């Protein structure tokens, strides 16, 4: 069975965000607006998405 992935896109600038949220976005590999990364669908990624979900658009890959 293929590993499940999530396509995560940064849709809101983290400039005015809480510093911890800014670091979380950077740790996910999102460095610029509208950049999309593919991340594994696991508990760690889900936790990051839950924390900064207001800045992201998430789709199943």
PDB file of N, H, CA, C and O in Angstrom:
ATOM      1  N   UNK A   1       0.847  -1.195   0.000  1.00  0.00           N
ATOM      2  CA  UNK A   1       0.000   0.000   0.000  1.00  0.00           C
ATOM      3  C   UNK A   1       0.882   1.245   0.000  1.00  0.00           C
ATOM      4  O   UNK A   1       1.861   1.315   0.743  1.00  0.00           O
ATOM      5  N   UNK A   2       0.545   2.209  -0.816  1.00  0.00           N
ATOM      6  H   UNK A   2      -0.251   2.153  -1.420  1.00  0.00           H
ATOM      7  CA  UNK A   2       1.331   3.424  -0.926  1.00  0.00           C
ATOM      8  C   UNK A   2       1.162   4.289   0.324  1.00  0.00           C
ATOM      9  O   UNK A   2       0.101   4.322   0.946  1.00  0.00           O
ATOM     10  N   UNK A   3       2.235   4.981   0.665  1.00  0.00           N
ATOM     11  H   UNK A   3       3.097   4.954   0.159  1.00  0.00           H
ATOM     12  CA  UNK A   3       2.190   5.870   1.817  1.00  0.00           C
ATOM     13  C   UNK A   3       1.315   7.074   1.502  1.00  0.00           C
ATOM     14  O   UNK A   3       1.396   7.631   0.407  1.00  0.00           O
ATOM     15  N   UNK A   4       0.487   7.475   2.446  1.00  0.00           N
ATOM     16  H   UNK A   4       0.421   7.022   3.335  1.00  0.00           H
ATOM     17  CA  UNK A   4      -0.391   8.617   2.241  1.00  0.00           C
ATOM     18  C   UNK A   4       0.395   9.905   2.450  1.00  0.00           C
ATOM     19  O   UNK A   4       1.218  10.008   3.360  1.00  0.00           O
ATOM     20  N   UNK A   5       0.124  10.885   1.591  1.00  0.00           N
ATOM     21  H   UNK A   5      -0.545  10.801   0.853  1.00  0.00           H
ATOM     22  CA  UNK A   5       0.785  12.179   1.680  1.00  0.00           C
ATOM     23  C   UNK A   5      -0.239  13.296   1.674  1.00  0.00           C
ATOM     24  O   UNK A   5      -1.384  13.108   1.264  1.00  0.00           O
ATOM     25  N   UNK A   6       0.192  14.466   2.137  1.00  0.00           N
ATOM     26  H   UNK A   6       1.123  14.618   2.470  1.00  0.00           H
ATOM     27  CA  UNK A   6      -0.644  15.655   2.130  1.00  0.00           C
ATOM     28  C   UNK A   6       0.076  16.752   1.362  1.00  0.00           C
ATOM     29  O   UNK A   6       1.280  16.948   1.529  1.00  0.00           O
ATOM     30  N   UNK A   7      -0.666  17.470   0.516  1.00  0.00           N
ATOM     31  H   UNK A   7      -1.644  17.310   0.381  1.00  0.00           H
ATOM     32  CA  UNK A   7      -0.126  18.644  -0.163  1.00  0.00           C
ATOM     33  C   UNK A   7      -0.505  19.856   0.671  1.00  0.00           C
ATOM     34  O   UNK A   7      -1.686  20.140   0.873  1.00  0.00           O
ATOM     35  N   UNK A   8       0.509  20.571   1.155  1.00  0.00           N
ATOM     36  H   UNK A   8       1.468  20.340   0.991  1.00  0.00           H
ATOM     37  CA  UNK A   8       0.289  21.710   2.036  1.00  0.00           C
ATOM     38  C   UNK A   8       0.790  22.966   1.335  1.00  0.00           C
ATOM     39  O   UNK A   8       1.933  23.019   0.880  1.00  0.00           O
ATOM     40  N   UNK A   9      -0.075  23.983   1.251  1.00  0.00           N
ATOM     41  H   UNK A   9      -1.003  23.941   1.620  1.00  0.00           H
ATOM     42  CA  UNK A   9       0.269  25.243   0.584  1.00  0.00           C
ATOM     43  C   UNK A   9       0.126  26.391   1.573  1.00  0.00           C
ATOM     44  O   UNK A   9      -0.856  26.466   2.312  1.00  0.00           O
ATOM     45  N   UNK A  10       1.118  27.290   1.581  1.00  0.00           N
ATOM     46  H   UNK A  10       1.915  27.230   0.980  1.00  0.00           H
ATOM     47  CA  UNK A  10       1.071  28.471   2.439  1.00  0.00           C
ATOM     48  C   UNK A  10       0.241  29.549   1.746  1.00  0.00           C
ATOM     49  O   UNK A  10       0.621  30.035   0.681  1.00  0.00           O
ATOM     50  N   UNK A  11      -0.896  29.926   2.349  1.00  0.00           N
ATOM     51  H   UNK A  11      -1.204  29.531   3.215  1.00  0.00           H
ATOM     52  CA  UNK A  11      -1.794  30.903   1.717  1.00  0.00           C
ATOM     53  C   UNK A  11      -1.905  32.214   2.500  1.00  0.00           C
ATOM     54  O   UNK A  11      -2.511  33.170   2.017  1.00  0.00           O
ATOM     55  N   UNK A  12      -1.329  32.267   3.700  1.00  0.00           N
ATOM     56  H   UNK A  12      -0.837  31.490   4.093  1.00  0.00           H
ATOM     57  CA  UNK A  12      -1.349  33.499   4.497  1.00  0.00           C
ATOM     58  C   UNK A  12       0.062  33.744   4.994  1.00  0.00           C
ATOM     59  O   UNK A  12       0.739  32.818   5.440  1.00  0.00           O
ATOM     60  N   UNK A  13       0.506  34.984   4.920  1.00  0.00           N
ATOM     61  H   UNK A  13      -0.043  35.737   4.558  1.00  0.00           H
ATOM     62  CA  UNK A  13       1.866  35.318   5.321  1.00  0.00           C
ATOM     63  C   UNK A  13       2.061  35.126   6.829  1.00  0.00           C
ATOM     64  O   UNK A  13       1.215  35.536   7.624  1.00  0.00           O
ATOM     65  N   UNK A  14       3.175  34.504   7.216  1.00  0.00           N
ATOM     66  H   UNK A  14       3.862  34.171   6.571  1.00  0.00           H
ATOM     67  CA  UNK A  14       3.451  34.321   8.648  1.00  0.00           C
ATOM     68  C   UNK A  14       4.125  35.539   9.287  1.00  0.00           C
ATOM     69  O   UNK A  14       4.561  35.459  10.435  1.00  0.00           O
ATOM     70  N   UNK A  15       4.219  36.660   8.570  1.00  0.00           N
ATOM     71  H   UNK A  15       3.864  36.725   7.638  1.00  0.00           H
ATOM     72  CA  UNK A  15       4.948  37.827   9.079  1.00  0.00           C
ATOM     73  C   UNK A  15       4.395  38.305  10.424  1.00  0.00           C
ATOM     74  O   UNK A  15       5.167  38.547  11.351  1.00  0.00           O
ATOM     75  N   UNK A  16       3.082  38.443  10.544  1.00  0.00           N
ATOM     76  H   UNK A  16       2.454  38.246   9.791  1.00  0.00           H
ATOM     77  CA  UNK A  16       2.513  38.954  11.794  1.00  0.00           C
ATOM     78  C   UNK A  16       2.143  37.872  12.791  1.00  0.00           C
ATOM     79  O   UNK A  16       1.522  38.151  13.816  1.00  0.00           O
ATOM     80  N   UNK A  17       2.525  36.634  12.490  1.00  0.00           N
ATOM     81  H   UNK A  17       3.029  36.408  11.657  1.00  0.00           H
ATOM     82  CA  UNK A  17       2.113  35.504  13.325  1.00  0.00           C
ATOM     83  C   UNK A  17       2.992  35.379  14.571  1.00  0.00           C
ATOM     84  O   UNK A  17       4.044  36.009  14.679  1.00  0.00           O
ATOM     85  N   UNK A  18       2.533  34.553  15.500  1.00  0.00           N
ATOM     86  H   UNK A  18       1.678  34.041  15.412  1.00  0.00           H
ATOM     87  CA  UNK A  18       3.291  34.228  16.711  1.00  0.00           C
ATOM     88  C   UNK A  18       4.632  33.617  16.274  1.00  0.00           C
ATOM     89  O   UNK A  18       4.653  32.809  15.345  1.00  0.00           O
ATOM     90  N   UNK A  19       5.739  33.980  16.913  1.00  0.00           N
ATOM     91  H   UNK A  19       5.722  34.637  17.666  1.00  0.00           H
ATOM     92  CA  UNK A  19       7.045  33.441  16.504  1.00  0.00           C
ATOM     93  C   UNK A  19       7.100  31.912  16.445  1.00  0.00           C
ATOM     94  O   UNK A  19       7.738  31.355  15.551  1.00  0.00           O
ATOM     95  N   UNK A  20       6.449  31.239  17.370  1.00  0.00           N
ATOM     96  H   UNK A  20       5.931  31.692  18.096  1.00  0.00           H
ATOM     97  CA  UNK A  20       6.447  29.770  17.348  1.00  0.00           C
ATOM     98  C   UNK A  20       5.748  29.253  16.093  1.00  0.00           C
ATOM     99  O   UNK A  20       6.182  28.259  15.510  1.00  0.00           O
ATOM    100  N   UNK A  21       4.682  29.910  15.677  1.00  0.00           N
ATOM    101  H   UNK A  21       4.329  30.717  16.151  1.00  0.00           H
ATOM    102  CA  UNK A  21       3.965  29.509  14.467  1.00  0.00           C
ATOM    103  C   UNK A  21       4.828  29.761  13.235  1.00  0.00           C
ATOM    104  O   UNK A  21       4.827  28.971  12.291  1.00  0.00           O
ATOM    105  N   UNK A  22       5.566  30.876  13.255  1.00  0.00           N
ATOM    106  H   UNK A  22       5.566  31.518  14.022  1.00  0.00           H
ATOM    107  CA  UNK A  22       6.462  31.180  12.146  1.00  0.00           C
ATOM    108  C   UNK A  22       7.515  30.085  11.989  1.00  0.00           C
ATOM    109  O   UNK A  22       7.812  29.659  10.873  1.00  0.00           O
ATOM    110  N   UNK A  23       8.075  29.634  13.106  1.00  0.00           N
ATOM    111  H   UNK A  23       7.833  29.981  14.013  1.00  0.00           H
ATOM    112  CA  UNK A  23       9.091  28.570  13.066  1.00  0.00           C
ATOM    113  C   UNK A  23       8.478  27.248  12.613  1.00  0.00           C
ATOM    114  O   UNK A  23       9.136  26.473  11.918  1.00  0.00           O
ATOM    115  N   UNK A  24       7.243  26.982  12.990  1.00  0.00           N
ATOM    116  H   UNK A  24       6.709  27.611  13.554  1.00  0.00           H
ATOM    117  CA  UNK A  24       6.571  25.755  12.558  1.00  0.00           C
ATOM    118  C   UNK A  24       6.389  25.749  11.046  1.00  0.00           C
ATOM    119  O   UNK A  24       6.639  24.734  10.395  1.00  0.00           O
ATOM    120  N   UNK A  25       5.956  26.871  10.485  1.00  0.00           N
ATOM    121  H   UNK A  25       5.753  27.695  11.014  1.00  0.00           H
ATOM    122  CA  UNK A  25       5.777  26.981   9.034  1.00  0.00           C
ATOM    123  C   UNK A  25       7.106  26.741   8.325  1.00  0.00           C
ATOM    124  O   UNK A  25       7.163  26.035   7.318  1.00  0.00           O
ATOM    125  N   UNK A  26       8.175  27.334   8.857  1.00  0.00           N
ATOM    126  H   UNK A  26       8.129  27.907   9.675  1.00  0.00           H
ATOM    127  CA  UNK A  26       9.497  27.163   8.254  1.00  0.00           C
ATOM    128  C   UNK A  26       9.960  25.711   8.362  1.00  0.00           C
ATOM    129  O   UNK A  26      10.582  25.190   7.436  1.00  0.00           O
ATOM    130  N   UNK A  27       9.665  25.062   9.474  1.00  0.00           N
ATOM    131  H   UNK A  27       9.160  25.486  10.226  1.00  0.00           H
ATOM    132  CA  UNK A  27      10.056  23.660   9.674  1.00  0.00           C
ATOM    133  C   UNK A  27       9.329  22.735   8.698  1.00  0.00           C
ATOM    134  O   UNK A  27       9.836  21.667   8.357  1.00  0.00           O
ATOM    135  N   UNK A  28       8.153  23.142   8.254  1.00  0.00           N
ATOM    136  H   UNK A  28       7.741  24.010   8.531  1.00  0.00           H
ATOM    137  CA  UNK A  28       7.410  22.344   7.279  1.00  0.00           C
ATOM    138  C   UNK A  28       7.964  22.517   5.870  1.00  0.00           C
ATOM    139  O   UNK A  28       7.532  21.830   4.945  1.00  0.00           O
ATOM    140  N   UNK A  29       8.925  23.438   5.700  1.00  0.00           N
ATOM    141  H   UNK A  29       9.275  23.997   6.451  1.00  0.00           H
ATOM    142  CA  UNK A  29       9.529  23.656   4.395  1.00  0.00           C
ATOM    143  C   UNK A  29       8.834  24.722   3.581  1.00  0.00           C
ATOM    144  O   UNK A  29       9.091  24.861   2.385  1.00  0.00           O
ATOM    145  N   UNK A  30       7.955  25.476   4.218  1.00  0.00           N
ATOM    146  H   UNK A  30       7.747  25.363   5.190  1.00  0.00           H
ATOM    147  CA  UNK A  30       7.216  26.530   3.514  1.00  0.00           C
ATOM    148  C   UNK A  30       7.930  27.854   3.729  1.00  0.00           C
ATOM    149  O   UNK A  30       7.829  28.458   4.798  1.00  0.00           O
ATOM    150  N   UNK A  31       8.656  28.305   2.702  1.00  0.00           N
ATOM    151  H   UNK A  31       8.737  27.815   1.834  1.00  0.00           H
ATOM    152  CA  UNK A  31       9.472  29.502   2.844  1.00  0.00           C
ATOM    153  C   UNK A  31       8.860  30.712   2.160  1.00  0.00           C
ATOM    154  O   UNK A  31       9.186  31.844   2.518  1.00  0.00           O
ATOM    155  N   UNK A  32       7.980  30.506   1.183  1.00  0.00           N
ATOM    156  H   UNK A  32       7.716  29.586   0.892  1.00  0.00           H
ATOM    157  CA  UNK A  32       7.377  31.619   0.448  1.00  0.00           C
ATOM    158  C   UNK A  32       5.874  31.413   0.328  1.00  0.00           C
ATOM    159  O   UNK A  32       5.366  30.299   0.457  1.00  0.00           O
ATOM    160  N   UNK A  33       5.184  32.503   0.080  1.00  0.00           N
ATOM    161  H   UNK A  33       5.597  33.408  -0.025  1.00  0.00           H
ATOM    162  CA  UNK A  33       3.742  32.439  -0.135  1.00  0.00           C
ATOM    163  C   UNK A  33       3.427  31.564  -1.347  1.00  0.00           C
ATOM    164  O   UNK A  33       4.148  31.591  -2.344  1.00  0.00           O
ATOM    165  N   UNK A  34       2.368  30.805  -1.258  1.00  0.00           N
ATOM    166  H   UNK A  34       1.782  30.783  -0.448  1.00  0.00           H
ATOM    167  CA  UNK A  34       1.862  29.938  -2.321  1.00  0.00           C
ATOM    168  C   UNK A  34       2.817  28.810  -2.699  1.00  0.00           C
ATOM    169  O   UNK A  34       2.663  28.189  -3.751  1.00  0.00           O
ATOM    170  N   UNK A  35       3.807  28.544  -1.841  1.00  0.00           N
ATOM    171  H   UNK A  35       3.933  29.048  -0.987  1.00  0.00           H
ATOM    172  CA  UNK A  35       4.679  27.391  -2.069  1.00  0.00           C
ATOM    173  C   UNK A  35       3.938  26.158  -1.564  1.00  0.00           C
ATOM    174  O   UNK A  35       3.273  26.199  -0.529  1.00  0.00           O
ATOM    175  N   UNK A  36       4.063  25.058  -2.311  1.00  0.00           N
ATOM    176  H   UNK A  36       4.603  25.025  -3.152  1.00  0.00           H
ATOM    177  CA  UNK A  36       3.407  23.811  -1.942  1.00  0.00           C
ATOM    178  C   UNK A  36       4.461  22.757  -1.665  1.00  0.00           C
ATOM    179  O   UNK A  36       5.414  22.601  -2.428  1.00  0.00           O
ATOM    180  N   UNK A  37       4.283  22.028  -0.557  1.00  0.00           N
ATOM    181  H   UNK A  37       3.508  22.155   0.063  1.00  0.00           H
ATOM    182  CA  UNK A  37       5.169  20.915  -0.233  1.00  0.00           C
ATOM    183  C   UNK A  37       4.327  19.673  -0.005  1.00  0.00           C
ATOM    184  O   UNK A  37       3.162  19.766   0.381  1.00  0.00           O
ATOM    185  N   UNK A  38       4.917  18.511  -0.243  1.00  0.00           N
ATOM    186  H   UNK A  38       5.864  18.435  -0.556  1.00  0.00           H
ATOM    187  CA  UNK A  38       4.251  17.242   0.019  1.00  0.00           C
ATOM    188  C   UNK A  38       4.851  16.658   1.283  1.00  0.00           C
ATOM    189  O   UNK A  38       6.059  16.431   1.358  1.00  0.00           O
ATOM    190  N   UNK A  39       4.010  16.415   2.275  1.00  0.00           N
ATOM    191  H   UNK A  39       3.029  16.600   2.214  1.00  0.00           H
ATOM    192  CA  UNK A  39       4.456  15.894   3.564  1.00  0.00           C
ATOM    193  C   UNK A  39       3.741  14.581   3.853  1.00  0.00           C
ATOM    194  O   UNK A  39       2.617  14.373   3.395  1.00  0.00           O
ATOM    195  N   UNK A  40       4.389  13.682   4.620  1.00  0.00           N
ATOM    196  H   UNK A  40       5.302  13.851   4.992  1.00  0.00           H
ATOM    197  CA  UNK A  40       3.731  12.423   4.982  1.00  0.00           C
ATOM    198  C   UNK A  40       2.541  12.680   5.903  1.00  0.00           C
ATOM    199  O   UNK A  40       2.570  13.589   6.733  1.00  0.00           O
ATOM    200  N   UNK A  41       1.502  11.875   5.747  1.00  0.00           N
ATOM    201  H   UNK A  41       1.478  11.137   5.073  1.00  0.00           H
ATOM    202  CA  UNK A  41       0.302  12.012   6.578  1.00  0.00           C
ATOM    203  C   UNK A  41       0.511  11.202   7.854  1.00  0.00           C
ATOM    204  O   UNK A  41       0.126  10.035   7.931  1.00  0.00           O
ATOM    205  N   UNK A  42       1.132  11.843   8.863  1.00  0.00           N
ATOM    206  H   UNK A  42       1.445  12.790   8.800  1.00  0.00           H
ATOM    207  CA  UNK A  42       1.353  11.167  10.137  1.00  0.00           C
ATOM    208  C   UNK A  42       0.968  12.105  11.282  1.00  0.00           C
ATOM    209  O   UNK A  42       0.551  13.240  11.052  1.00  0.00           O
ATOM    210  N   UNK A  43       1.110  11.625  12.498  1.00  0.00           N
ATOM    211  H   UNK A  43       1.449  10.702  12.685  1.00  0.00           H
ATOM    212  CA  UNK A  43       0.674  12.399  13.662  1.00  0.00           C
ATOM    213  C   UNK A  43       1.453  13.701  13.813  1.00  0.00           C
ATOM    214  O   UNK A  43       0.880  14.722  14.192  1.00  0.00           O
ATOM    215  N   UNK A  44       2.754  13.676  13.522  1.00  0.00           N
ATOM    216  H   UNK A  44       3.219  12.846  13.215  1.00  0.00           H
ATOM    217  CA  UNK A  44       3.573  14.879  13.673  1.00  0.00           C
ATOM    218  C   UNK A  44       3.125  15.967  12.690  1.00  0.00           C
ATOM    219  O   UNK A  44       2.974  17.130  13.062  1.00  0.00           O
ATOM    220  N   UNK A  45       2.915  15.572  11.439  1.00  0.00           N
ATOM    221  H   UNK A  45       3.037  14.627  11.136  1.00  0.00           H
ATOM    222  CA  UNK A  45       2.470  16.535  10.429  1.00  0.00           C
ATOM    223  C   UNK A  45       1.082  17.064  10.763  1.00  0.00           C
ATOM    224  O   UNK A  45       0.823  18.260  10.628  1.00  0.00           O
ATOM    225  N   UNK A  46       0.189  16.180  11.198  1.00  0.00           N
ATOM    226  H   UNK A  46       0.400  15.209  11.308  1.00  0.00           H
ATOM    227  CA  UNK A  46      -1.164  16.610  11.578  1.00  0.00           C
ATOM    228  C   UNK A  46      -1.124  17.619  12.719  1.00  0.00           C
ATOM    229  O   UNK A  46      -1.917  18.560  12.747  1.00  0.00           O
ATOM    230  N   UNK A  47      -0.199  17.426  13.662  1.00  0.00           N
ATOM    231  H   UNK A  47       0.445  16.662  13.640  1.00  0.00           H
ATOM    232  CA  UNK A  47      -0.056  18.358  14.781  1.00  0.00           C
ATOM    233  C   UNK A  47       0.397  19.727  14.316  1.00  0.00           C
ATOM    234  O   UNK A  47      -0.098  20.751  14.787  1.00  0.00           O
ATOM    235  N   UNK A  48       1.357  19.740  13.371  1.00  0.00           N
ATOM    236  H   UNK A  48       1.759  18.908  12.988  1.00  0.00           H
ATOM    237  CA  UNK A  48       1.822  21.008  12.817  1.00  0.00           C
ATOM    238  C   UNK A  48       0.686  21.716  12.086  1.00  0.00           C
ATOM    239  O   UNK A  48       0.507  22.927  12.225  1.00  0.00           O
ATOM    240  N   UNK A  49      -0.078  20.957  11.311  1.00  0.00           N
ATOM    241  H   UNK A  49       0.067  19.974  11.198  1.00  0.00           H
ATOM    242  CA  UNK A  49      -1.197  21.538  10.559  1.00  0.00           C
ATOM    243  C   UNK A  49      -2.252  22.090  11.514  1.00  0.00           C
ATOM    244  O   UNK A  49      -2.840  23.141  11.257  1.00  0.00           O
ATOM    245  N   UNK A  50      -2.488  21.386  12.607  1.00  0.00           N
ATOM    246  H   UNK A  50      -2.010  20.533  12.816  1.00  0.00           H
ATOM    247  CA  UNK A  50      -3.483  21.846  13.578  1.00  0.00           C
ATOM    248  C   UNK A  50      -3.035  23.166  14.208  1.00  0.00           C
ATOM    249  O   UNK A  50      -3.862  24.033  14.491  1.00  0.00           O
ATOM    250  N   UNK A  51      -1.718  23.318  14.427  1.00  0.00           N
ATOM    251  H   UNK A  51      -1.046  22.614  14.197  1.00  0.00           H
ATOM    252  CA  UNK A  51      -1.196  24.521  15.062  1.00  0.00           C
ATOM    253  C   UNK A  51      -1.274  25.738  14.148  1.00  0.00           C
ATOM    254  O   UNK A  51      -1.658  26.819  14.594  1.00  0.00           O
ATOM    255  N   UNK A  52      -0.917  25.580  12.884  1.00  0.00           N
ATOM    256  H   UNK A  52      -0.604  24.702  12.521  1.00  0.00           H
ATOM    257  CA  UNK A  52      -0.840  26.730  11.971  1.00  0.00           C
ATOM    258  C   UNK A  52      -1.805  26.586  10.797  1.00  0.00           C
ATOM    259  O   UNK A  52      -1.564  27.149   9.730  1.00  0.00           O
ATOM    260  N   UNK A  53      -2.883  25.847  10.979  1.00  0.00           N
ATOM    261  H   UNK A  53      -3.079  25.389  11.846  1.00  0.00           H
ATOM    262  CA  UNK A  53      -3.828  25.588   9.902  1.00  0.00           C
ATOM    263  C   UNK A  53      -4.480  26.821   9.331  1.00  0.00           C
ATOM    264  O   UNK A  53      -4.934  26.812   8.187  1.00  0.00           O
ATOM    265  N   UNK A  54      -4.534  27.892  10.118  1.00  0.00           N
ATOM    266  H   UNK A  54      -4.166  27.899  11.047  1.00  0.00           H
ATOM    267  CA  UNK A  54      -5.160  29.129   9.626  1.00  0.00           C
ATOM    268  C   UNK A  54      -4.328  29.795   8.525  1.00  0.00           C
ATOM    269  O   UNK A  54      -4.809  30.708   7.854  1.00  0.00           O
ATOM    270  N   UNK A  55      -3.093  29.347   8.339  1.00  0.00           N
ATOM    271  H   UNK A  55      -2.702  28.605   8.884  1.00  0.00           H
ATOM    272  CA  UNK A  55      -2.232  29.913   7.287  1.00  0.00           C
ATOM    273  C   UNK A  55      -2.085  28.969   6.096  1.00  0.00           C
ATOM    274  O   UNK A  55      -1.431  29.318   5.113  1.00  0.00           O
ATOM    275  N   UNK A  56      -2.685  27.778   6.170  1.00  0.00           N
ATOM    276  H   UNK A  56      -3.217  27.494   6.968  1.00  0.00           H
ATOM    277  CA  UNK A  56      -2.420  26.739   5.185  1.00  0.00           C
ATOM    278  C   UNK A  56      -3.661  26.322   4.412  1.00  0.00           C
ATOM    279  O   UNK A  56      -4.791  26.519   4.859  1.00  0.00           O
ATOM    280  N   UNK A  57      -3.423  25.739   3.236  1.00  0.00           N
ATOM    281  H   UNK A  57      -2.505  25.579   2.873  1.00  0.00           H
ATOM    282  CA  UNK A  57      -4.447  25.015   2.497  1.00  0.00           C
ATOM    283  C   UNK A  57      -3.922  23.587   2.383  1.00  0.00           C
ATOM    284  O   UNK A  57      -2.808  23.367   1.906  1.00  0.00           O
ATOM    285  N   UNK A  58      -4.725  22.619   2.821  1.00  0.00           N
ATOM    286  H   UNK A  58      -5.629  22.798   3.209  1.00  0.00           H
ATOM    287  CA  UNK A  58      -4.278  21.229   2.861  1.00  0.00           C
ATOM    288  C   UNK A  58      -5.142  20.382   1.945  1.00  0.00           C
ATOM    289  O   UNK A  58      -6.370  20.462   1.977  1.00  0.00           O
ATOM    290  N   UNK A  59      -4.479  19.560   1.121  1.00  0.00           N
ATOM    291  H   UNK A  59      -3.481  19.494   1.095  1.00  0.00           H
ATOM    292  CA  UNK A  59      -5.182  18.625   0.224  1.00  0.00           C
ATOM    293  C   UNK A  59      -4.528  17.263   0.342  1.00  0.00           C
ATOM    294  O   UNK A  59      -3.355  17.157   0.700  1.00  0.00           O
ATOM    295  N   UNK A  60      -5.292  16.218   0.039  1.00  0.00           N
ATOM    296  H   UNK A  60      -6.245  16.305  -0.252  1.00  0.00           H
ATOM    297  CA  UNK A  60      -4.696  14.888  -0.018  1.00  0.00           C
ATOM    298  C   UNK A  60      -3.950  14.744  -1.335  1.00  0.00           C
ATOM    299  O   UNK A  60      -4.442  15.132  -2.394  1.00  0.00           O
ATOM    300  N   UNK A  61      -2.745  14.174  -1.247  1.00  0.00           N
ATOM    301  H   UNK A  61      -2.345  13.858  -0.387  1.00  0.00           H
ATOM    302  CA  UNK A  61      -1.925  14.005  -2.459  1.00  0.00           C
ATOM    303  C   UNK A  61      -2.084  12.599  -3.011  1.00  0.00           C
ATOM    304  O   UNK A  61      -1.474  12.262  -4.026  1.00  0.00           O
TER     305      UNK A  61
END
